[in-house]
């Protein structure tokens, strides 16, 4: 619905923001092994329940957007 934005960084941090105010909703600092692979592509599902991130080596991880529990 365009209300939230998600982004990832080389340091592995994933942040969900409100699009209009740019206030941080949630932040996850995670480790993609081996270290230093970071988040290359990050996306939030259309229902805003899942966040996915791929690392520079193609590793994919998916989290619950509310709890940050690793789903996949």
PQR file with spaces between the fields and no chain letter, atoms N, CA, C, O and H, PARSE charges and radii, in Angstrom:
ATOM       1  N    UNK     1       0.810   -1.203    0.000 -0.4000 1.5000
ATOM       2  CA   UNK     1       0.000    0.000    0.000 -0.0000 2.0000
ATOM       3  C    UNK     1       0.856    1.271    0.000  0.5500 1.7000
ATOM       4  O    UNK     1       0.324    2.381    0.021 -0.5500 1.4000
ATOM       5  N    UNK     2       2.162    1.106   -0.024 -0.4000 1.5000
ATOM       6  CA   UNK     2       3.045    2.253   -0.113 -0.0000 2.0000
ATOM       7  C    UNK     2       3.259    3.010    1.178  0.5500 1.7000
ATOM       8  O    UNK     2       3.860    4.084    1.170 -0.5500 1.4000
ATOM       9  H    UNK     2       2.594    0.204   -0.041  0.4000 1.0000
ATOM      10  N    UNK     3       2.777    2.469    2.294 -0.4000 1.5000
ATOM      11  CA   UNK     3       2.936    3.160    3.570 -0.0000 2.0000
ATOM      12  C    UNK     3       4.286    2.882    4.218  0.5500 1.7000
ATOM      13  O    UNK     3       4.739    3.646    5.070 -0.5500 1.4000
ATOM      14  H    UNK     3       2.289    1.596    2.300  0.4000 1.0000
ATOM      15  N    UNK     4       4.926    1.791    3.817 -0.4000 1.5000
ATOM      16  CA   UNK     4       6.198    1.407    4.426 -0.0000 2.0000
ATOM      17  C    UNK     4       7.262    1.178    3.361  0.5500 1.7000
ATOM      18  O    UNK     4       6.972    0.783    2.231 -0.5500 1.4000
ATOM      19  H    UNK     4       4.558    1.170    3.125  0.4000 1.0000
ATOM      20  N    UNK     5       8.493    1.438    3.756 -0.4000 1.5000
ATOM      21  CA   UNK     5       9.652    1.211    2.899 -0.0000 2.0000
ATOM      22  C    UNK     5      10.607    0.316    3.669  0.5500 1.7000
ATOM      23  O    UNK     5      10.747    0.455    4.885 -0.5500 1.4000
ATOM      24  H    UNK     5       8.728    1.759    4.673  0.4000 1.0000
ATOM      25  N    UNK     6      11.263   -0.596    2.972 -0.4000 1.5000
ATOM      26  CA   UNK     6      12.272   -1.441    3.609 -0.0000 2.0000
ATOM      27  C    UNK     6      13.575   -1.286    2.839  0.5500 1.7000
ATOM      28  O    UNK     6      13.583   -1.218    1.610 -0.5500 1.4000
ATOM      29  H    UNK     6      11.149   -0.708    1.985  0.4000 1.0000
ATOM      30  N    UNK     7      14.676   -1.232    3.584 -0.4000 1.5000
ATOM      31  CA   UNK     7      15.970   -1.199    2.910 -0.0000 2.0000
ATOM      32  C    UNK     7      16.986   -2.002    3.705  0.5500 1.7000
ATOM      33  O    UNK     7      16.869   -2.164    4.920 -0.5500 1.4000
ATOM      34  H    UNK     7      14.670   -1.287    4.582  0.4000 1.0000
ATOM      35  N    UNK     8      17.977   -2.497    2.993 -0.4000 1.5000
ATOM      36  CA   UNK     8      19.060   -3.253    3.600 -0.0000 2.0000
ATOM      37  C    UNK     8      20.386   -2.633    3.218  0.5500 1.7000
ATOM      38  O    UNK     8      20.471   -1.823    2.295 -0.5500 1.4000
ATOM      39  H    UNK     8      18.071   -2.365    2.006  0.4000 1.0000
ATOM      40  N    UNK     9      21.433   -3.031    3.951 -0.4000 1.5000
ATOM      41  CA   UNK     9      22.747   -2.437    3.719 -0.0000 2.0000
ATOM      42  C    UNK     9      23.834   -3.495    3.748  0.5500 1.7000
ATOM      43  O    UNK     9      23.595   -4.641    4.131 -0.5500 1.4000
ATOM      44  H    UNK     9      21.365   -3.690    4.701  0.4000 1.0000
ATOM      45  N    UNK    10      25.029   -3.097    3.339 -0.4000 1.5000
ATOM      46  CA   UNK    10      26.173   -4.009    3.333 -0.0000 2.0000
ATOM      47  C    UNK    10      26.489   -4.562    4.711  0.5500 1.7000
ATOM      48  O    UNK    10      27.006   -5.673    4.827 -0.5500 1.4000
ATOM      49  H    UNK    10      25.223   -2.166    3.028  0.4000 1.0000
ATOM      50  N    UNK    11      26.184   -3.795    5.766 -0.4000 1.5000
ATOM      51  CA   UNK    11      26.486   -4.252    7.124 -0.0000 2.0000
ATOM      52  C    UNK    11      25.461   -5.253    7.645  0.5500 1.7000
ATOM      53  O    UNK    11      25.579   -5.717    8.778 -0.5500 1.4000
ATOM      54  H    UNK    11      25.764   -2.892    5.671  0.4000 1.0000
ATOM      55  N    UNK    12      24.446   -5.596    6.829 -0.4000 1.5000
ATOM      56  CA   UNK    12      23.451   -6.587    7.213 -0.0000 2.0000
ATOM      57  C    UNK    12      22.246   -6.008    7.922  0.5500 1.7000
ATOM      58  O    UNK    12      21.349   -6.759    8.305 -0.5500 1.4000
ATOM      59  H    UNK    12      24.350   -5.219    5.908  0.4000 1.0000
ATOM      60  N    UNK    13      22.192   -4.712    8.108 -0.4000 1.5000
ATOM      61  CA   UNK    13      21.072   -4.083    8.797 -0.0000 2.0000
ATOM      62  C    UNK    13      19.896   -3.937    7.836  0.5500 1.7000
ATOM      63  O    UNK    13      20.061   -3.528    6.686 -0.5500 1.4000
ATOM      64  H    UNK    13      22.920   -4.101    7.797  0.4000 1.0000
ATOM      65  N    UNK    14      18.699   -4.281    8.332 -0.4000 1.5000
ATOM      66  CA   UNK    14      17.460   -4.110    7.574 -0.0000 2.0000
ATOM      67  C    UNK    14      16.570   -3.176    8.378  0.5500 1.7000
ATOM      68  O    UNK    14      16.380   -3.374    9.578 -0.5500 1.4000
ATOM      69  H    UNK    14      18.565   -4.613    9.266  0.4000 1.0000
ATOM      70  N    UNK    15      16.020   -2.154    7.717 -0.4000 1.5000
ATOM      71  CA   UNK    15      15.189   -1.168    8.400 -0.0000 2.0000
ATOM      72  C    UNK    15      13.864   -1.037    7.661  0.5500 1.7000
ATOM      73  O    UNK    15      13.829   -0.956    6.433 -0.5500 1.4000
ATOM      74  H    UNK    15      16.174   -1.994    6.742  0.4000 1.0000
ATOM      75  N    UNK    16      12.759   -1.018    8.436 -0.4000 1.5000
ATOM      76  CA   UNK    16      11.431   -0.741    7.892 -0.0000 2.0000
ATOM      77  C    UNK    16      11.055    0.667    8.361  0.5500 1.7000
ATOM      78  O    UNK    16      11.117    0.974    9.551 -0.5500 1.4000
ATOM      79  H    UNK    16      12.787   -1.084    9.433  0.4000 1.0000
ATOM      80  N    UNK    17      10.662    1.521    7.402 -0.4000 1.5000
ATOM      81  CA   UNK    17      10.335    2.924    7.667 -0.0000 2.0000
ATOM      82  C    UNK    17       8.894    3.215    7.268  0.5500 1.7000
ATOM      83  O    UNK    17       8.323    2.527    6.422 -0.5500 1.4000
ATOM      84  H    UNK    17      10.611    1.272    6.434  0.4000 1.0000
ATOM      85  N    UNK    18       8.304    4.252    7.893 -0.4000 1.5000
ATOM      86  CA   UNK    18       7.062    4.820    7.375 -0.0000 2.0000
ATOM      87  C    UNK    18       7.434    5.718    6.208  0.5500 1.7000
ATOM      88  O    UNK    18       8.315    6.567    6.343 -0.5500 1.4000
ATOM      89  H    UNK    18       8.767    4.811    8.581  0.4000 1.0000
ATOM      90  N    UNK    19       6.780    5.546    5.062 -0.4000 1.5000
ATOM      91  CA   UNK    19       7.125    6.303    3.859 -0.0000 2.0000
ATOM      92  C    UNK    19       6.878    7.803    4.024  0.5500 1.7000
ATOM      93  O    UNK    19       7.659    8.617    3.530 -0.5500 1.4000
ATOM      94  H    UNK    19       6.065    4.856    4.952  0.4000 1.0000
ATOM      95  N    UNK    20       5.802    8.172    4.712 -0.4000 1.5000
ATOM      96  CA   UNK    20       5.459    9.593    4.799 -0.0000 2.0000
ATOM      97  C    UNK    20       6.301   10.360    5.815  0.5500 1.7000
ATOM      98  O    UNK    20       6.687   11.499    5.550 -0.5500 1.4000
ATOM      99  H    UNK    20       5.167    7.511    5.113  0.4000 1.0000
ATOM     100  N    UNK    21       6.595    9.761    6.977 -0.4000 1.5000
ATOM     101  CA   UNK    21       7.325   10.474    8.035 -0.0000 2.0000
ATOM     102  C    UNK    21       8.800   10.098    8.095  0.5500 1.7000
ATOM     103  O    UNK    21       9.605   10.811    8.695 -0.5500 1.4000
ATOM     104  H    UNK    21       6.280    8.837    7.192  0.4000 1.0000
ATOM     105  N    UNK    22       9.147    8.985    7.477 -0.4000 1.5000
ATOM     106  CA   UNK    22      10.505    8.432    7.508 -0.0000 2.0000
ATOM     107  C    UNK    22      10.930    7.991    8.910  0.5500 1.7000
ATOM     108  O    UNK    22      12.120    7.819    9.175 -0.5500 1.4000
ATOM     109  H    UNK    22       8.493    8.406    6.990  0.4000 1.0000
ATOM     110  N    UNK    23       9.960    7.810    9.801 -0.4000 1.5000
ATOM     111  CA   UNK    23      10.235    7.262   11.131 -0.0000 2.0000
ATOM     112  C    UNK    23      10.520    5.773   11.005  0.5500 1.7000
ATOM     113  O    UNK    23       9.905    5.084   10.192 -0.5500 1.4000
ATOM     114  H    UNK    23       8.993    7.950    9.586  0.4000 1.0000
ATOM     115  N    UNK    24      11.457    5.280   11.812 -0.4000 1.5000
ATOM     116  CA   UNK    24      11.800    3.859   11.799 -0.0000 2.0000
ATOM     117  C    UNK    24      10.736    3.070   12.548  0.5500 1.7000
ATOM     118  O    UNK    24      10.370    3.410   13.673 -0.5500 1.4000
ATOM     119  H    UNK    24      11.957    5.840   12.472  0.4000 1.0000
ATOM     120  N    UNK    25      10.246    2.015   11.912 -0.4000 1.5000
ATOM     121  CA   UNK    25       9.282    1.113   12.535 -0.0000 2.0000
ATOM     122  C    UNK    25      10.025   -0.012   13.240  0.5500 1.7000
ATOM     123  O    UNK    25       9.787   -0.282   14.417 -0.5500 1.4000
ATOM     124  H    UNK    25      10.543    1.738   10.998  0.4000 1.0000
ATOM     125  N    UNK    26      10.931   -0.670   12.509 -0.4000 1.5000
ATOM     126  CA   UNK    26      11.713   -1.790   13.040 -0.0000 2.0000
ATOM     127  C    UNK    26      13.079   -1.807   12.394  0.5500 1.7000
ATOM     128  O    UNK    26      13.259   -1.372   11.256 -0.5500 1.4000
ATOM     129  H    UNK    26      11.123   -0.450   11.552  0.4000 1.0000
ATOM     130  N    UNK    27      14.040   -2.321   13.150 -0.4000 1.5000
ATOM     131  CA   UNK    27      15.395   -2.448   12.625 -0.0000 2.0000
ATOM     132  C    UNK    27      15.937   -3.808   13.038  0.5500 1.7000
ATOM     133  O    UNK    27      15.807   -4.214   14.193 -0.5500 1.4000
ATOM     134  H    UNK    27      13.893   -2.674   14.074  0.4000 1.0000
ATOM     135  N    UNK    28      16.537   -4.501   12.099 -0.4000 1.5000
ATOM     136  CA   UNK    28      17.147   -5.802   12.366 -0.0000 2.0000
ATOM     137  C    UNK    28      18.598   -5.754   11.924  0.5500 1.7000
ATOM     138  O    UNK    28      18.902   -5.427   10.777 -0.5500 1.4000
ATOM     139  H    UNK    28      16.643   -4.171   11.161  0.4000 1.0000
ATOM     140  N    UNK    29      19.484   -6.084   12.842 -0.4000 1.5000
ATOM     141  CA   UNK    29      20.885   -6.283   12.474 -0.0000 2.0000
ATOM     142  C    UNK    29      21.104   -7.779   12.490  0.5500 1.7000
ATOM     143  O    UNK    29      21.000   -8.405   13.544 -0.5500 1.4000
ATOM     144  H    UNK    29      19.237   -6.350   13.774  0.4000 1.0000
ATOM     145  N    UNK    30      21.400   -8.355   11.363 -0.4000 1.5000
ATOM     146  CA   UNK    30      21.554   -9.801   11.273 -0.0000 2.0000
ATOM     147  C    UNK    30      22.888  -10.125   10.649  0.5500 1.7000
ATOM     148  O    UNK    30      23.599   -9.245   10.166 -0.5500 1.4000
ATOM     149  H    UNK    30      21.484   -7.846   10.506  0.4000 1.0000
ATOM     150  N    UNK    31      23.212  -11.379   10.666 -0.4000 1.5000
ATOM     151  CA   UNK    31      24.475  -11.830   10.087 -0.0000 2.0000
ATOM     152  C    UNK    31      24.186  -12.808    8.971  0.5500 1.7000
ATOM     153  O    UNK    31      23.532  -13.829    9.183 -0.5500 1.4000
ATOM     154  H    UNK    31      22.634  -12.094   11.059  0.4000 1.0000
ATOM     155  N    UNK    32      24.666  -12.503    7.797 -0.4000 1.5000
ATOM     156  CA   UNK    32      24.644  -13.463    6.702 -0.0000 2.0000
ATOM     157  C    UNK    32      26.050  -14.029    6.603  0.5500 1.7000
ATOM     158  O    UNK    32      26.992  -13.287    6.328 -0.5500 1.4000
ATOM     159  H    UNK    32      25.198  -11.674    7.624  0.4000 1.0000
ATOM     160  N    UNK    33      26.207  -15.295    6.816 -0.4000 1.5000
ATOM     161  CA   UNK    33      27.539  -15.908    6.823 -0.0000 2.0000
ATOM     162  C    UNK    33      27.973  -16.278    5.423  0.5500 1.7000
ATOM     163  O    UNK    33      27.126  -16.718    4.646 -0.5500 1.4000
ATOM     164  H    UNK    33      25.441  -15.898    7.039  0.4000 1.0000
ATOM     165  N    UNK    34      29.216  -16.134    5.049 -0.4000 1.5000
ATOM     166  CA   UNK    34      30.247  -15.504    5.866 -0.0000 2.0000
ATOM     167  C    UNK    34      30.017  -14.006    5.974  0.5500 1.7000
ATOM     168  O    UNK    34      29.340  -13.408    5.138 -0.5500 1.4000
ATOM     169  H    UNK    34      29.904  -15.777    5.680  0.4000 1.0000
ATOM     170  N    UNK    35      30.574  -13.422    6.989 -0.4000 1.5000
ATOM     171  CA   UNK    35      30.385  -11.996    7.274 -0.0000 2.0000
ATOM     172  C    UNK    35      30.799  -11.122    6.092  0.5500 1.7000
ATOM     173  O    UNK    35      31.659  -11.481    5.288 -0.5500 1.4000
ATOM     174  H    UNK    35      31.124  -13.909    7.668  0.4000 1.0000
ATOM     175  N    UNK    36      30.157   -9.973    6.023 -0.4000 1.5000
ATOM     176  CA   UNK    36      30.497   -9.012    4.989 -0.0000 2.0000
ATOM     177  C    UNK    36      29.688   -9.135    3.710  0.5500 1.7000
ATOM     178  O    UNK    36      29.933   -8.404    2.751 -0.5500 1.4000
ATOM     179  H    UNK    36      29.457   -9.681    6.675  0.4000 1.0000
ATOM     180  N    UNK    37      28.717  -10.062    3.682 -0.4000 1.5000
ATOM     181  CA   UNK    37      27.934  -10.229    2.458 -0.0000 2.0000
ATOM     182  C    UNK    37      26.773   -9.249    2.369  0.5500 1.7000
ATOM     183  O    UNK    37      26.313   -8.945    1.269 -0.5500 1.4000
ATOM     184  H    UNK    37      28.518  -10.656    4.462  0.4000 1.0000
ATOM     185  N    UNK    38      26.294   -8.753    3.492 -0.4000 1.5000
ATOM     186  CA   UNK    38      25.270   -7.723    3.518 -0.0000 2.0000
ATOM     187  C    UNK    38      23.989   -8.071    2.801  0.5500 1.7000
ATOM     188  O    UNK    38      23.765   -9.220    2.421 -0.5500 1.4000
ATOM     189  H    UNK    38      26.669   -9.000    4.386  0.4000 1.0000
ATOM     190  N    UNK    39      23.144   -7.064    2.619 -0.4000 1.5000
ATOM     191  CA   UNK    39      21.871   -7.206    1.922 -0.0000 2.0000
ATOM     192  C    UNK    39      21.975   -6.548    0.565  0.5500 1.7000
ATOM     193  O    UNK    39      22.183   -5.339    0.463 -0.5500 1.4000
ATOM     194  H    UNK    39      23.325   -6.130    2.928  0.4000 1.0000
ATOM     195  N    UNK    40      21.829   -7.340   -0.468 -0.4000 1.5000
ATOM     196  CA   UNK    40      21.919   -6.839   -1.833 -0.0000 2.0000
ATOM     197  C    UNK    40      20.552   -6.371   -2.319  0.5500 1.7000
ATOM     198  O    UNK    40      20.428   -5.270   -2.854 -0.5500 1.4000
ATOM     199  H    UNK    40      21.660   -8.322   -0.386  0.4000 1.0000
ATOM     200  N    UNK    41      19.527   -7.198   -2.138 -0.4000 1.5000
ATOM     201  CA   UNK    41      18.145   -6.848   -2.475 -0.0000 2.0000
ATOM     202  C    UNK    41      17.297   -7.084   -1.239  0.5500 1.7000
ATOM     203  O    UNK    41      17.463   -8.096   -0.558 -0.5500 1.4000
ATOM     204  H    UNK    41      19.628   -8.093   -1.703  0.4000 1.0000
ATOM     205  N    UNK    42      16.392   -6.167   -0.943 -0.4000 1.5000
ATOM     206  CA   UNK    42      15.502   -6.276    0.207 -0.0000 2.0000
ATOM     207  C    UNK    42      14.098   -5.916   -0.254  0.5500 1.7000
ATOM     208  O    UNK    42      13.909   -4.979   -1.030 -0.5500 1.4000
ATOM     209  H    UNK    42      16.257   -5.345   -1.496  0.4000 1.0000
ATOM     210  N    UNK    43      13.104   -6.678    0.236 -0.4000 1.5000
ATOM     211  CA   UNK    43      11.718   -6.425   -0.169 -0.0000 2.0000
ATOM     212  C    UNK    43      10.794   -6.775    0.991  0.5500 1.7000
ATOM     213  O    UNK    43      11.093   -7.661    1.792 -0.5500 1.4000
ATOM     214  H    UNK    43      13.257   -7.439    0.867  0.4000 1.0000
ATOM     215  N    UNK    44       9.669   -6.069    1.073 -0.4000 1.5000
ATOM     216  CA   UNK    44       8.627   -6.393    2.044 -0.0000 2.0000
ATOM     217  C    UNK    44       7.426   -6.904    1.251  0.5500 1.7000
ATOM     218  O    UNK    44       7.111   -6.372    0.186 -0.5500 1.4000
ATOM     219  H    UNK    44       9.426   -5.349    0.423  0.4000 1.0000
ATOM     220  N    UNK    45       6.759   -7.929    1.766 -0.4000 1.5000
ATOM     221  CA   UNK    45       5.616   -8.505    1.054 -0.0000 2.0000
ATOM     222  C    UNK    45       4.470   -7.497    0.977  0.5500 1.7000
ATOM     223  O    UNK    45       4.413   -6.557    1.770 -0.5500 1.4000
ATOM     224  H    UNK    45       7.015   -8.361    2.631  0.4000 1.0000
ATOM     225  N    UNK    46       3.569   -7.691    0.034 -0.4000 1.5000
ATOM     226  CA   UNK    46       2.462   -6.750   -0.167 -0.0000 2.0000
ATOM     227  C    UNK    46       1.548   -6.658    1.052  0.5500 1.7000
ATOM     228  O    UNK    46       0.918   -5.624    1.279 -0.5500 1.4000
ATOM     229  H    UNK    46       3.616   -8.454   -0.611  0.4000 1.0000
ATOM     230  N    UNK    47       1.471   -7.740    1.843 -0.4000 1.5000
ATOM     231  CA   UNK    47       0.674   -7.693    3.069 -0.0000 2.0000
ATOM     232  C    UNK    47       1.507   -7.226    4.265  0.5500 1.7000
ATOM     233  O    UNK    47       1.007   -7.168    5.389 -0.5500 1.4000
ATOM     234  H    UNK    47       1.982   -8.579    1.658  0.4000 1.0000
ATOM     235  N    UNK    48       2.779   -6.891    4.019 -0.4000 1.5000
ATOM     236  CA   UNK    48       3.720   -6.372    5.011 -0.0000 2.0000
ATOM     237  C    UNK    48       3.981   -7.338    6.164  0.5500 1.7000
ATOM     238  O    UNK    48       4.334   -6.910    7.264 -0.5500 1.4000
ATOM     239  H    UNK    48       3.185   -6.938    3.106  0.4000 1.0000
ATOM     240  N    UNK    49       3.809   -8.642    5.920 -0.4000 1.5000
ATOM     241  CA   UNK    49       4.041   -9.643    6.960 -0.0000 2.0000
ATOM     242  C    UNK    49       5.413  -10.287    6.878  0.5500 1.7000
ATOM     243  O    UNK    49       5.872  -10.873    7.859 -0.5500 1.4000
ATOM     244  H    UNK    49       3.523   -8.990    5.027  0.4000 1.0000
ATOM     245  N    UNK    50       6.083  -10.195    5.730 -0.4000 1.5000
ATOM     246  CA   UNK    50       7.392  -10.829    5.542 -0.0000 2.0000
ATOM     247  C    UNK    50       8.377   -9.838    4.934  0.5500 1.7000
ATOM     248  O    UNK    50       8.013   -8.988    4.121 -0.5500 1.4000
ATOM     249  H    UNK    50       5.711   -9.719    4.934  0.4000 1.0000
ATOM     250  N    UNK    51       9.634   -9.971    5.349 -0.4000 1.5000
ATOM     251  CA   UNK    51      10.729   -9.194    4.772 -0.0000 2.0000
ATOM     252  C    UNK    51      11.754  -10.192    4.257  0.5500 1.7000
ATOM     253  O    UNK    51      12.130  -11.126    4.966 -0.5500 1.4000
ATOM     254  H    UNK    51       9.930  -10.662    6.009  0.4000 1.0000
ATOM     255  N    UNK    52      12.205   -9.995    3.025 -0.4000 1.5000
ATOM     256  CA   UNK    52      13.198  -10.888    2.429 -0.0000 2.0000
ATOM     257  C    UNK    52      14.445  -10.095    2.066  0.5500 1.7000
ATOM     258  O    UNK    52      14.376   -8.915    1.724 -0.5500 1.4000
ATOM     259  H    UNK    52      11.900   -9.237    2.450  0.4000 1.0000
ATOM     260  N    UNK    53      15.588  -10.772    2.149 -0.4000 1.5000
ATOM     261  CA   UNK    53      16.866  -10.153    1.820 -0.0000 2.0000
ATOM     262  C    UNK    53      17.751  -11.193    1.154  0.5500 1.7000
ATOM     263  O    UNK    53      17.839  -12.335    1.605 -0.5500 1.4000
ATOM     264  H    UNK    53      15.644  -11.731    2.427  0.4000 1.0000
ATOM     265  N    UNK    54      18.405  -10.781    0.072 -0.4000 1.5000
ATOM     266  CA   UNK    54      19.425  -11.629   -0.536 -0.0000 2.0000
ATOM     267  C    UNK    54      20.782  -10.994   -0.289  0.5500 1.7000
ATOM     268  O    UNK    54      20.921   -9.771   -0.273 -0.5500 1.4000
ATOM     269  H    UNK    54      18.334   -9.853   -0.294  0.4000 1.0000
ATOM     270  N    UNK    55      21.780  -11.849   -0.097 -0.4000 1.5000
ATOM     271  CA   UNK    55      23.137  -11.360    0.114 -0.0000 2.0000
ATOM     272  C    UNK    55      23.872  -11.342   -1.215  0.5500 1.7000
ATOM     273  O    UNK    55      23.336  -11.766   -2.239 -0.5500 1.4000
ATOM     274  H    UNK    55      21.667  -12.842   -0.110  0.4000 1.0000
ATOM     275  N    UNK    56      25.091  -10.853   -1.192 -0.4000 1.5000
ATOM     276  CA   UNK    56      25.876  -10.746   -2.419 -0.0000 2.0000
ATOM     277  C    UNK    56      26.252  -12.104   -3.004  0.5500 1.7000
ATOM     278  O    UNK    56      26.613  -12.192   -4.177 -0.5500 1.4000
ATOM     279  H    UNK    56      25.527  -10.508   -0.360  0.4000 1.0000
ATOM     280  N    UNK    57      26.170  -13.174   -2.192 -0.4000 1.5000
ATOM     281  CA   UNK    57      26.461  -14.513   -2.727 -0.0000 2.0000
ATOM     282  C    UNK    57      25.194  -15.255   -3.142  0.5500 1.7000
ATOM     283  O    UNK    57      25.260  -16.432   -3.495 -0.5500 1.4000
ATOM     284  H    UNK    57      25.876  -13.103   -1.238  0.4000 1.0000
ATOM     285  N    UNK    58      24.023  -14.577   -3.104 -0.4000 1.5000
ATOM     286  CA   UNK    58      22.772  -15.190   -3.519 -0.0000 2.0000
ATOM     287  C    UNK    58      21.981  -15.840   -2.399  0.5500 1.7000
ATOM     288  O    UNK    58      20.903  -16.379   -2.652 -0.5500 1.4000
ATOM     289  H    UNK    58      23.969  -13.621   -2.816  0.4000 1.0000
ATOM     290  N    UNK    59      22.484  -15.809   -1.157 -0.4000 1.5000
ATOM     291  CA   UNK    59      21.757  -16.356   -0.016 -0.0000 2.0000
ATOM     292  C    UNK    59      20.463  -15.564    0.191  0.5500 1.7000
ATOM     293  O    UNK    59      20.467  -14.334    0.134 -0.5500 1.4000
ATOM     294  H    UNK    59      23.359  -15.372   -0.952  0.4000 1.0000
ATOM     295  N    UNK    60      19.360  -16.272    0.431 -0.4000 1.5000
ATOM     296  CA   UNK    60      18.068  -15.642    0.683 -0.0000 2.0000
ATOM     297  C    UNK    60      17.638  -15.948    2.104  0.5500 1.7000
ATOM     298  O    UNK    60      17.717  -17.094    2.547 -0.5500 1.4000
ATOM     299  H    UNK    60      19.356  -17.271    0.477  0.4000 1.0000
ATOM     300  N    UNK    61      17.181  -14.922    2.825 -0.4000 1.5000
ATOM     301  CA   UNK    61      16.577  -15.108    4.145 -0.0000 2.0000
ATOM     302  C    UNK    61      15.267  -14.345    4.162  0.5500 1.7000
ATOM     303  O    UNK    61      15.143  -13.274    3.567 -0.5500 1.4000
ATOM     304  H    UNK    61      17.118  -13.992    2.465  0.4000 1.0000
ATOM     305  N    UNK    62      14.273  -14.929    4.869 -0.4000 1.5000
ATOM     306  CA   UNK    62      12.959  -14.310    4.992 -0.0000 2.0000
ATOM     307  C    UNK    62      12.596  -14.268    6.471  0.5500 1.7000
ATOM     308  O    UNK    62      12.723  -15.267    7.178 -0.5500 1.4000
ATOM     309  H    UNK    62      14.375  -15.798    5.352  0.4000 1.0000
ATOM     310  N    UNK    63      12.140  -13.098    6.935 -0.4000 1.5000
ATOM     311  CA   UNK    63      11.768  -12.908    8.329 -0.0000 2.0000
ATOM     312  C    UNK    63      10.309  -12.508    8.439  0.5500 1.7000
ATOM     313  O    UNK    63       9.731  -11.950    7.506 -0.5500 1.4000
ATOM     314  H    UNK    63      12.037  -12.286    6.361  0.4000 1.0000
ATOM     315  N    UNK    64       9.712  -12.806    9.611 -0.4000 1.5000
ATOM     316  CA   UNK    64       8.419  -12.260    9.985 -0.0000 2.0000
ATOM     317  C    UNK    64       8.652  -10.772   10.274  0.5500 1.7000
ATOM     318  O    UNK    64       9.535  -10.442   11.065 -0.5500 1.4000
ATOM     319  H    UNK    64      10.182  -13.260   10.368  0.4000 1.0000
ATOM     320  N    UNK    65       7.895   -9.879    9.666 -0.4000 1.5000
ATOM     321  CA   UNK    65       8.130   -8.441    9.796 -0.0000 2.0000
ATOM     322  C    UNK    65       7.755   -7.885   11.163  0.5500 1.7000
ATOM     323  O    UNK    65       8.185   -6.787   11.516 -0.5500 1.4000
ATOM     324  H    UNK    65       7.177  -10.147    9.023  0.4000 1.0000
ATOM     325  N    UNK    66       6.965   -8.617   11.936 -0.4000 1.5000
ATOM     326  CA   UNK    66       6.595   -8.151   13.277 -0.0000 2.0000
ATOM     327  C    UNK    66       7.577   -8.623   14.339  0.5500 1.7000
ATOM     328  O    UNK    66       7.956   -7.857   15.224 -0.5500 1.4000
ATOM     329  H    UNK    66       6.615   -9.509   11.649  0.4000 1.0000
ATOM     330  N    UNK    67       7.989   -9.880   14.252 -0.4000 1.5000
ATOM     331  CA   UNK    67       8.804  -10.485   15.319 -0.0000 2.0000
ATOM     332  C    UNK    67      10.274  -10.626   14.962  0.5500 1.7000
ATOM     333  O    UNK    67      11.100  -10.871   15.841 -0.5500 1.4000
ATOM     334  H    UNK    67       7.682  -10.503   13.532  0.4000 1.0000
ATOM     335  N    UNK    68      10.616  -10.476   13.683 -0.4000 1.5000
ATOM     336  CA   UNK    68      11.955  -10.728   13.132 -0.0000 2.0000
ATOM     337  C    UNK    68      12.369  -12.185   13.288  0.5500 1.7000
ATOM     338  O    UNK    68      13.556  -12.503   13.222 -0.5500 1.4000
ATOM     339  H    UNK    68       9.945  -10.278   12.969  0.4000 1.0000
ATOM     340  N    UNK    69      11.397  -13.072   13.495 -0.4000 1.5000
ATOM     341  CA   UNK    69      11.694  -14.506   13.514 -0.0000 2.0000
ATOM     342  C    UNK    69      12.058  -14.939   12.098  0.5500 1.7000
ATOM     343  O    UNK    69      11.364  -14.601   11.139 -0.5500 1.4000
ATOM     344  H    UNK    69      10.433  -12.813   13.549  0.4000 1.0000
ATOM     345  N    UNK    70      13.154  -15.693   11.975 -0.4000 1.5000
ATOM     346  CA   UNK    70      13.586  -16.188   10.677 -0.0000 2.0000
ATOM     347  C    UNK    70      12.598  -17.244   10.198  0.5500 1.7000
ATOM     348  O    UNK    70      12.361  -18.230   10.896 -0.5500 1.4000
ATOM     349  H    UNK    70      13.717  -15.968   12.754  0.4000 1.0000
ATOM     350  N    UNK    71      12.018  -17.048    9.014 -0.4000 1.5000
ATOM     351  CA   UNK    71      11.014  -17.943    8.449 -0.0000 2.0000
ATOM     352  C    UNK    71      11.649  -18.914    7.469  0.5500 1.7000
ATOM     353  O    UNK    71      11.269  -20.083    7.413 -0.5500 1.4000
ATOM     354  H    UNK    71      12.211  -16.247    8.447  0.4000 1.0000
ATOM     355  N    UNK    72      12.628  -18.428    6.689 -0.4000 1.5000
ATOM     356  CA   UNK    72      13.265  -19.256    5.663 -0.0000 2.0000
ATOM     357  C    UNK    72      14.711  -18.846    5.523  0.5500 1.7000
ATOM     358  O    UNK    72      15.438  -19.417    4.710 -0.5500 1.4000
ATOM     359  H    UNK    72      12.937  -17.478    6.735  0.4000 1.0000
